[in-house]
Structure formats: structure tokens, C-alpha cells
Amino acid sequence: MSTSVAVTPEVETPRGVGLGQPLGAGIVTALVGFTSSFAVVLAGLTAMGATSAQAASGLLAVCVTQAVGMIVLSRRYRMPITLAWSTPGAALLASTGAVTGGWPAAVGAFAVAGALIVLTGFWRRLGALIAAIPVEIAQAMLAGVLLPMCLAPVKALPVSPAVVVPVIATWLVLQRYAPRWSVLAAFAVAAVGAGIDIAVTHRHLDVSAMVPNVEWTVPHWSWQAIVGVAIPLYIVTMAAQNIPGTAVMKTFDYQVPWRAAMTVTGIGTMLGSIAGGHAINLAAISAALSAAPSAHPDPKRRWIAACTAGFAYLILALASGALVMLVAAAPKGVLETVAGLALIATLAGALTAALTPATHRSAAALTFLVAASGISLLGIGAAFWALTAGLVVRWFLRPQAG
């Protein structure tokens, strides 16, 4: 694929537009990307069997690998190529839970997913195969994976109402007036509530755990983890992040260097996996924050915003240990509430895409239900069985020719 920005007319930069605008856009990109879904990452890694230290290490790993990837790609191609961790992938991990072989097997699955992403960059047929998965089936699987996490705020209400109610109320108000900052504000309220609860109950905090630390894990290769975690993680990351990410960039007249992007994100995923990171990919929704004219009137200068976002993520990575410590000390259900609120918009979009086409609605609905059930057969999680069931039913119920 082409590695250059699409030909666009020369844009005259208005007076007063200097480095401040793209630098500010890059910082906002990092803040929005980090605060809107770090809770999902922690929930997913913890569900896979990671300890608090390993979850903190995993959050640190995805921050660093995507930061380095953004800096490399944006500087090399002079495009606002932004990366992100796989939020749908993290939600998948949370719904799948522990696998045969435990945390080391999960780490092995992360590495395999990274290898598949690299392979996609070099083998076009594999990318075409993923793109050929019917949209309604892929989105129904994603919606089913997200549903249990999106129910978390409701389930947490009777458990920790004093903290959860203000968090939900804050999110709702910001959804009306400043949606971009709604999850950040909800997390801030949750942090304050957790702090008050810690002070009232006189719980001890391990301050040493706030220091960023890398927990290395030797991967274990389990076929159940590869089939039940690696393959669904790869499919979700490609279908819900990488492919939409390239589409978002095209709307701003940028042609993402596909092979380079898949190589960088795939190798980043493989390297980050041994530190607990699950997957990094092209940013989709947050990509517009650095690629839009608001980042800079001149398209050839917007790469500075993406590069700045990379450096901002390196700074945010230093907070991984402190965030995990706060989450561990918070009242039960608070982390899950923030994570669930962060995913509601994604769930709504997935359900709309899955159930809008009337022709294959039954297959999509079945895919959604199997994924949401959380069943595990032969040590393989629900996401794989949901995709399999959806494809089979869609084929069986296909309209007959003539």
C-alpha cells in the first residue's frame, strides 16, 4: 500500500498557529485514550489471572510499546498515525477469564496474537480473510463480549452505592455537556470516593507499589489459550481497531502504510506480552483527535500531534503502579463501574451494526447470545464458539438463490 499522504492542495497556515496547537492535540489524544479505557485493560488482565503487580506491568507495557510505535511511525511517514491498546481485546479477556495454563498461557496467547498481526502485514490473503468475516457476526461477537462488563455498573450499585452512584451521575452529566471527558470525570469521582473510603476505614496502602515496575513472565504455550484467547483477540483487534483505524485515517486523506503499521504493532504486541501487555493496534476513535484539522490546519504538520501523544504516553506509563494500587484499595465494583461506563458507547455501536441488517439478524443474535453467555467448552472461551456458531447459522440460513 502507498506510504505517503494523499495529494492535497497546499494549505496556508493561518497566522498564530505554531507548535502549540499540535502539541496540545497530542496531549489531549493521550489523555483521552488513556483515561477512557485503562480500567478495561486492568479488568481484562486481572480476569486472565494476573496479580496486581503483573496487571500494573501489563498496563505499563502497552503504554510504552504503543508510545514507541507512534513516535517511530509518525516521524518516519510524517503522518498522524496514532496507536492504542486493544480496548475490545481487553474486554474480551475480561469476559473469557482464566484459561488452562493460567497467566503464563495467557501471555503466550498475547504473543501469538502479535505474531498473527505481523503476518497480516506481509500476507494480504490473511488480512482479506479477516475482512471477509461478515460485519454483523464480528460486531455481534464484540457486543456479546462487552455486555458483561457493561452490566457491571448496575451490579455494583447495591454493593458500593455511596461511591458508584456519584460515579454514574457524573458520567451521565458529562455525557450531555462534554462527552469526551465523561469517563475521565467519572474516574476522578471514583478516585475521590475510593480515597475517602480508604481514609475512613484506615486501610494501609503499600506506597512502594506505586513505583513503576516490570514483571516478566515466561510464556506457556497452550492450545486452549491459543484457540480461545489468541485467535479471538487477533480477530477483535483487527476487525474492531486496525481496519476501522485505516478507514478513519482515509477520511482525513491519509493512506496508512499497512505493512509497516502491522509490523510495528505486531512486534510491539509480542515484545510487550512478556511484560503482561495484551495487544496494541491502530487507534480508531481517538485517531481523529490527531488527524483532524483541529490538530493543525496543515495536514503535513499533524504528525507532530501523534508524536506528542507518544511522548505523553511514556509519561502516563509512570502512573501504572499508582493506578493499580488505588484500584486494589477501592471499594468493590468501582473499577468495574468505570470500565463498564467506558464501553457503553462501543456496545451501542456494535449492537447497531450487528442487528441492523435484517437478512442475517438471527445469526447475529445467536452470536451475541453465545458470546454473552461466557460458556467454556474444551477449555475454549465463549468468543470462539460465538464466532463459529454465528458463521454456521448464517451459512445454514442464507437466502436460497432463485
QUIKA-V20094 format. One record per residue. N is the residue number from 1. RES is the residue in one small letter. BURIAL is + if it has 9 or more other C-alpha atoms within 8 Angstrom, else -. Layout:
n = (N	N)
res = (RES	RES)
burial = (BURIAL	BURIAL)
This chain:
n = (1	2	3	4	5	6	7	8	9	10	11	12	13	14	15	16	17	18	19	20	21	22	23	24	25	26	27	28	29	30	31	32	33	34	35	36	37	38	39	40	41	42	43	44	45	46	47	48	49	50	51	52	53	54	55	56	57	58	59	60	61	62	63	64	65	66	67	68	69	70	71	72	73	74	75	76	77	78	79	80	81	82	83	84	85	86	87	88	89	90	91	92	93	94	95	96	97	98	99	100	101	102	103	104	105	106	107	108	109	110	111	112	113	114	115	116	117	118	119	120	121	122	123	124	125	126	127	128	129	130	131	132	133	134	135	136	137	138	139	140	141	142	143	144	145	146	147	148	149	150	151	152	153	154	155	156	157	158	159	160	161	162	163	164	165	166	167	168	169	170	171	172	173	174	175	176	177	178	179	180	181	182	183	184	185	186	187	188	189	190	191	192	193	194	195	196	197	198	199	200	201	202	203	204	205	206	207	208	209	210	211	212	213	214	215	216	217	218	219	220	221	222	223	224	225	226	227	228	229	230	231	232	233	234	235	236	237	238	239	240	241	242	243	244	245	246	247	248	249	250	251	252	253	254	255	256	257	258	259	260	261	262	263	264	265	266	267	268	269	270	271	272	273	274	275	276	277	278	279	280	281	282	283	284	285	286	287	288	289	290	291	292	293	294	295	296	297	298	299	300	301	302	303	304	305	306	307	308	309	310	311	312	313	314	315	316	317	318	319	320	321	322	323	324	325	326	327	328	329	330	331	332	333	334	335	336	337	338	339	340	341	342	343	344	345	346	347	348	349	350	351	352	353	354	355	356	357	358	359	360	361	362	363	364	365	366	367	368	369	370	371	372	373	374	375	376	377	378	379	380	381	382	383	384	385	386	387	388	389	390	391	392	393	394	395	396	397	398	399	400	401	402)
res = (m	s	t	s	v	a	v	t	p	e	v	e	t	p	r	g	v	g	l	g	q	p	l	g	a	g	i	v	t	a	l	v	g	f	t	s	s	f	a	v	v	l	a	g	l	t	a	m	g	a	t	s	a	q	a	a	s	g	l	l	a	v	c	v	t	q	a	v	g	m	i	v	l	s	r	r	y	r	m	p	i	t	l	a	w	s	t	p	g	a	a	l	l	a	s	t	g	a	v	t	g	g	w	p	a	a	v	g	a	f	a	v	a	g	a	l	i	v	l	t	g	f	w	r	r	l	g	a	l	i	a	a	i	p	v	e	i	a	q	a	m	l	a	g	v	l	l	p	m	c	l	a	p	v	k	a	l	p	v	s	p	a	v	v	v	p	v	i	a	t	w	l	v	l	q	r	y	a	p	r	w	s	v	l	a	a	f	a	v	a	a	v	g	a	g	i	d	i	a	v	t	h	r	h	l	d	v	s	a	m	v	p	n	v	e	w	t	v	p	h	w	s	w	q	a	i	v	g	v	a	i	p	l	y	i	v	t	m	a	a	q	n	i	p	g	t	a	v	m	k	t	f	d	y	q	v	p	w	r	a	a	m	t	v	t	g	i	g	t	m	l	g	s	i	a	g	g	h	a	i	n	l	a	a	i	s	a	a	l	s	a	a	p	s	a	h	p	d	p	k	r	r	w	i	a	a	c	t	a	g	f	a	y	l	i	l	a	l	a	s	g	a	l	v	m	l	v	a	a	a	p	k	g	v	l	e	t	v	a	g	l	a	l	i	a	t	l	a	g	a	l	t	a	a	l	t	p	a	t	h	r	s	a	a	a	l	t	f	l	v	a	a	s	g	i	s	l	l	g	i	g	a	a	f	w	a	l	t	a	g	l	v	v	r	w	f	l	r	p	q	a	g)
burial = (-	-	-	+	-	-	-	-	-	-	-	-	-	-	-	-	+	-	-	-	+	+	+	+	+	+	+	+	+	+	-	+	+	+	+	+	+	+	+	+	+	+	+	+	+	+	+	+	+	+	-	+	+	+	+	+	+	+	+	+	+	+	+	+	+	+	+	+	+	+	+	-	+	+	+	-	-	+	+	+	+	+	+	+	+	+	+	+	+	+	+	+	+	+	+	+	+	+	+	+	+	+	+	+	+	+	+	+	+	+	+	+	+	+	+	+	+	+	+	+	+	-	-	-	-	+	+	-	-	+	+	-	-	-	-	+	+	+	+	+	+	+	+	+	+	+	+	+	+	+	+	+	+	-	+	+	+	-	-	+	+	-	+	+	+	+	+	+	-	+	+	+	+	+	+	-	-	-	-	-	+	+	+	+	+	+	+	-	+	+	+	-	+	+	+	-	+	+	-	-	-	-	-	-	-	-	-	-	+	+	+	+	-	+	+	-	+	-	+	+	+	+	-	+	+	+	+	+	+	+	+	+	+	+	+	+	+	+	+	+	+	+	+	+	+	+	-	+	+	+	-	-	+	+	+	+	+	-	+	+	+	+	+	+	+	+	+	+	+	+	+	+	+	+	+	+	+	+	+	+	+	+	+	+	-	+	+	+	+	+	+	+	-	+	+	+	+	+	+	-	+	+	+	+	+	+	+	+	+	+	+	+	+	+	-	+	+	+	+	+	+	+	+	+	+	+	+	-	+	+	+	-	+	+	+	+	+	+	+	+	+	+	+	+	-	-	+	+	-	+	+	-	+	+	+	-	+	-	-	+	+	-	+	+	+	+	+	+	+	+	+	+	-	+	-	-	-	-	+	+	+	+	+	+	+	+	+	-	+	+	+	-	+	+	-	-	-	-	-	-	-	-)
